[in-house]
Amino acid sequence: MRIGFAKVAGNVRRAAVLATVVALVSATAAWAGKDIGPVGQCDAFAKGTSAWSDCVGPAAQRLSDADLFYAGYWMARLGRYDQAIAYLSAAKAPDTRTLTYLGFATRKAGDVAKAFGYYEKALALDPDNVVARSYLGEAFVTVGNIPAARAQLAEIARRCGATCAAYDELARHLASSGKAARG
């Protein structure tokens, strides 16, 4: 049986794209451990693939707030911040997790000032949301307010200890900023 070169090359390209998506999702798994979304009906597809987007995207108006969070969460984790903001903003009654990731995606999209508002709303709903505190601390580092970032680090330590993922992430962010010693 003879297989054409174009067909083999197409299969190799598809396999390479699939491997890249799998690697991206696997690489974010540890990071994603801080906050995971609910299991959705689109879980059969790799996050961020066209099949996953086709499953989640057109039905967004009919999705529950939990499913909108799930879609927005994965788009944010994959660096697709505008898509994440669109899903998360569609929530009818945004909860603390949705507001946290709206802040995250908004900050990563470049609007740090607007992100502060989302983090504040998330913390007003749940002052113990250490993920929101970690991202708020990162936003403070971004604008050079190291004392405020350290205050969030202390709050995280008080709420979940110095070994939880949120504490570790903000501590690493502070250390790598180069501003921690000067702040």
N, C-alpha and C positions, 0 to 999 in steps of 0.2 A: 504494500500500500504506500503510495507516494503522497506526502503532505507538502503543499506549496510553501515556499519561503515566506510569503506575505502572511499566511495563516499562522505559521510558527512565530514570526516576529510579533504579530498582534497578540498572540497568547502570552508571549514573554513580556510584552509591555503591560498587559492586564495583570499579570502575576506581579510585576514590579510595583505597579500602583497599589495593588492589594497589600503587598508586603509593607509598603510605606505607610499605608493607613493603619495596618495592624501594629507596626512599630510605634507610630504616633500615639495610638490609644494605649499600648502597653507602657510607653514611656510616661504617660500621664497618670497611670494607675496609682502610683505611690502618692503623687501630688493630689490626685482625686480622692484619696483616702480621707482627707479632711472633711469632705461633705459629699455624699453620694446621693444621686437622685433615685426616684422610684423606678422599678422595672416597668418599662413600657412595652407596648405591642410591637415596637420597631426594633427591639433588642436582637432580633434575628439577623440584623444587618450591622456591619461595622460602623461605628460612629463617624459621621462626617462624610461617608460615601454618598454617591448620588442615590443609591437605593434607599439609604437611611433618610436622606433629605426628602426624597419622593414620598416616603412613608409619613414623615412628620410634617413637612412643609405645607402642602395643600390643605391638610385637615386642621391646621392651627386654630382656625376660628371655632372648631368644634371640640378642641382639646380642653381637658380639665386644667386647672391651674397647676396641678402636680405634673401633668405631662408637659405643659409649657415650660415649667421650671426645668424639667429633665432635658428637653430639647435645648433650651438656652444655656444650661449648665455645660452640655457637651460642646456646643458651638463656642462658648467662651474658652473651654479647655483646649480646643483645637485652634484657638487664635482667630476665630471668625467672629470678632466682637460686634460688628454691625448686625449680623444675623442673631447673635445672642441677645442683643438689646431688643431686637424686634420680637423675639419669642417672649422674653421676660416681661417686656412692657405690655404684652397682650393679656397678662394675668388680670382676672376680674377683681380679685382680692389679694394683692401681693402680700405674702408672708415674709417673715424675717429672712428666710433663705433666698427668696426671690429678690428681695431688696439688696441683700448682700452681693449677689451675683450681678445685679444691675449696676451696683457700684463698681464691682471688679471689672466688668466689661466696659463700662463707661470710662474708668480710669485708664485701662489698657488701650482704649480707642483714642486717648489723648485729652479727655476732658476731666482733669483731676478735680477741679472746683465743683463740678456737678456730682462727681462720685461721692464727695463728702456728705452731701445731702442724703443720698441713698443709705450710706453707712449709718448716719445718725437716725434715720427712720427705722432701720433694721434693729439698732440697739435700743430704740425707744420701745419696740415690741418685745425684745428679749435682751436685757442687759448681759446675760450670760452667753451670748452668741460670740464665742471666741474666734470663729472664722471671720466674722465682721470686724472684730477688734484687730485681728492680724492684718487684714487688708486696709483698715483705717490707718494702722501704724505705717504700713507701706506707703500709703498716700501722704502721710505726714513726712516721711523720709523724702519722698519725691519733691515736696515743696520746701524741704530744708528745715522742717520743724522737728528736730531730733528730740528735744525734751518731751514733746507730745507723743512721739513714737515710743519713747521709753516708758511713758506713763501707760500706754496701751499694753506694752510688754509686761509691766507690773500687774496690770489688771488681769491679763491672761494667766499669769503665774498664780495669782490669787484664786482664779476660778477653776483652773484645770492642772496647775502645776507646771514645773519647768521642763517636763518631759513630753507634753502633748505636742501634736503636730503643729498647731497654730503658734505655740510659743517658739518652737524650733524654727519655723519658717520666718517669723518676724525677726528673731534674733540673728538668723543668717543674713537677712536683708539689711539689717542695721550694720552688721559687721562688714558686709561687702560694699556698703555705701561709701566707706572711707570717711564718712562724716561722724561716725559714732564716737571716735576718740576726741573729735573737736567740739561736738555738740554739747 
